[in-house]
Amino acid sequence: MTINEKFEQAVGKAKSLPKQSNETLLKIYALFKQAKNGDVSGKRPGAFSLKARAKYDAWAERKGMATEEAKKQYIALIDQLENA
């Protein structure tokens, strides 16, 4: 199975995970976005957009990470959460 197939399978599993902490959800989001789109782009949301700003910041922390590495980390995280 290719990394892309494993990633898509993990995306499907992520939708059925039990409730997670906000920190974990941000990590899942950031790794997904880095894997799909590469580095974050656009302006950082304003201070009153707390959720959007948190998501942007979580994604920005992965700046420079290769999309394949992000996919590997995403797969590992979803597997870990699924088996917890």
C-alpha positions as CSV (number, residue, x, y, z in Angstrom):
1,M,0.0,0.0,0.0
2,T,1.4,3.4,-0.9
3,I,1.8,6.3,1.5
4,N,-1.1,8.1,-0.3
5,E,-3.4,5.1,0.2
6,K,-2.4,4.8,3.8
7,F,-3.0,8.5,4.3
8,E,-6.5,8.4,2.7
9,Q,-7.3,5.4,4.9
10,A,-6.2,7.3,8.0
11,V,-8.4,10.3,6.9
12,G,-11.3,8.0,6.9
13,K,-10.4,6.6,10.3
14,A,-10.0,10.1,11.8
15,K,-13.7,10.8,11.2
16,S,-14.8,8.0,13.5
17,L,-12.3,8.7,16.4
18,P,-13.8,9.3,19.8
19,K,-13.9,12.9,21.1
20,Q,-10.4,14.4,21.3
21,S,-8.8,17.3,23.1
22,N,-8.5,20.7,21.3
23,E,-4.8,20.3,21.3
24,T,-5.0,16.9,19.6
25,L,-7.6,18.2,17.1
26,L,-5.3,21.1,16.2
27,K,-2.4,18.6,15.6
28,I,-4.6,16.4,13.4
29,Y,-5.7,19.5,11.4
30,A,-2.2,20.9,11.0
31,L,-0.7,17.6,9.8
32,F,-3.6,17.1,7.4
33,K,-3.3,20.6,5.9
34,Q,0.5,20.3,5.7
35,A,0.1,16.9,3.9
36,K,-2.5,18.2,1.5
37,N,-1.4,21.8,0.8
38,G,2.2,22.2,2.0
39,D,3.2,25.3,4.0
40,V,0.6,27.7,5.3
41,S,-0.2,30.7,3.2
42,G,-2.2,33.9,3.6
43,K,-2.5,36.3,6.4
44,R,-2.8,35.2,10.1
45,P,-6.4,35.7,11.3
46,G,-7.1,38.5,13.7
47,A,-7.2,38.2,17.5
48,F,-11.0,38.0,17.5
49,S,-11.0,34.9,15.3
50,L,-9.7,32.6,18.0
51,K,-10.5,29.3,16.3
52,A,-9.2,30.4,12.9
53,R,-6.1,31.8,14.5
54,A,-5.4,28.6,16.5
55,K,-5.7,26.5,13.4
56,Y,-3.5,28.9,11.4
57,D,-0.8,28.8,14.1
58,A,-0.9,25.0,14.5
59,W,-0.4,24.7,10.7
60,A,2.3,27.4,10.6
61,E,4.3,25.4,13.2
62,R,4.8,22.7,10.5
63,K,6.2,25.1,8.0
64,G,9.0,23.5,6.0
65,M,7.9,19.9,6.7
66,A,7.7,17.8,3.6
67,T,4.2,16.7,2.6
68,E,5.3,13.0,2.8
69,E,6.6,13.5,6.3
70,A,3.4,15.2,7.3
71,K,1.4,12.2,5.9
72,K,3.6,9.7,7.9
73,Q,3.1,11.7,11.1
74,Y,-0.7,12.0,10.4
75,I,-1.0,8.2,9.8
76,A,1.0,7.5,13.0
77,L,-1.1,9.9,15.1
78,I,-4.4,8.5,13.8
79,D,-3.2,4.9,14.5
80,Q,-2.1,5.9,18.0
81,L,-5.4,7.5,18.8
82,E,-7.4,4.7,17.3
83,N,-5.6,2.2,19.5
84,A,-5.7,4.2,22.7
